[in-house]
Amino acid sequence: MTQTDAAPAQLSELPGPKGLPVLGVLHRVRFDRLHLQLEEWADRYGPLFQIRMGPNRIAVVSDSASIQRILVQRPQGFRRTRRLESVAEEMKLKGVFASEGEDWRRQRRIVVAALNRQKLTDFFPKLAMTTARLRRRWEGAADRGEPVDLCRDLMRFTVDVTMLLAFGVDANTLETPGPVIQRHLDKVFPVLHRRTNAPFTYWRWFRLPSDRALDRALEAIQREVGEMVRAARERMAADPDREPADFLEAILAAVAEEGSGFSDEEIFANAGTLLLAGEDTTANSLAWAIHYFTQYPDMFARARRETDGLIAPARALEDLEQANGLPFLDAFCNEVMRIRPVAPIHVVEPVADTEILGCPVPRGTPIIMLLRHAATREKHFAGGDRFDPERWLAPPESRPSPHDRRVFLPFGGGPRLCPGRALALLEIRTVLAMLLRNFDLEPTGPAGEVREHLAFTMLPAGLKVRLRRRVAD
Ligand code: HEM
């Protein structure tokens, strides 16, 4: 459907895949590949189509102008779904990601301040220290000849970074043998994904083993966060006049202010939110980048030459300025995030009756936005499905056209743009520069075995890599 076609009078008249009575298309959808199925249907049914999942009729949009309008008109015109809000609330995770309106504004201000550029500059030495720990962990695996479990190691790294930066806690899970907090965090996203998409709220009536495992994991996370809150309160009590040093201290200071509207629950919810939001997303983006390095050895070599020019052997990036001096690596990462964004779909709902491409969409209708679809189609990026970092380096006059940056939205957009974007990009550059400088890569399975698996974020399932200490050139 285009803007010029006669617009349907209601959502149910839009094109879309046929479903069964009661079930709708539920029998045709696997939630771990929901995004792939929806992208396939978008090619068949157009920029706006509808599906029915059980009792819910859902609008699915891949039209880039409509997506941009929706992203920008939050929170007043569109919101995250009420289902997400209630599921997050049950999990005691109704922090900045799952909140709306004034609650969201208050929380967002503190989160944005905690992750701003000055904080990142001051934080750099600790990021370098954490990167060195990851390097030692990988050197150990290389010396033992063991393949590394990339996603897990990278999650240890991202959780250590978030805890250091946001909570002032050196968890050092990278050098801690045995089970660590990630074991509990791992349980959250798959269940969150299942519950936010489930047509029925079955878990409110009976609990599957995975729901019970989630309860235990959430309790453990609460305990860990409780411990961090206690430590932060002690630090602040010992020196009551100093400025809050991190997110946890800032939110504790806000809670202590009379009339601030902050509650103790919000401390826990936001600490949990930051841990989760910064963990899988960054780790999985890194894992996809490493996968592409295994697929394109010439690009690995080029990125390595660039890194070698910047940092000494056996070292890593040493400051923020250095981190900004890697144009090819940045272009490579942009291309990874264009083709393999870890958040390929977003779900929202309109706060009031609205229309999309001329079709009325009633208040509260779930709308799935297919963000990757537009960014990989010929209409917006020349050779859209081709992996080509060069497109980000060429000057505008010689760049393949179209090159529509506006549809490149791996961190979302509008007022709810990911506040961790700068931190995430810094982590990604730092880890990849360390990898390029110190290790050679060897995939241990065929590329075809790596597949997209959606569990709230999209990860490279089946990725197995062996790292070897770099052979001197
Ligand atoms: C490569 C890594 C990351 C990716 C791809 C990513 C992606 C996203 C996306 C797509 C959103 C939704 C934005 C929207 O609704 O328009 C989001 C929100 C958010 N992200 Fe990230 N993120 C990453 C890393 C991080 C990190 C490191 C943190 C913090 C430690 C973080 C914290 C958040 C928070 C708090 C929100 C909610 C913002 C709000 O609702 O106002 N993210 N992220």
Residues whose N, C-alpha, C, O or C-beta is under 5 A from the ligand:
A	BS01	HEM	V96 F97 R108 T162 L274 A277 G278 T281 T282 S285 V342 A343 P410 F411 G412 G413 P415 R416 L417 C418 P419 G420 L423 A424
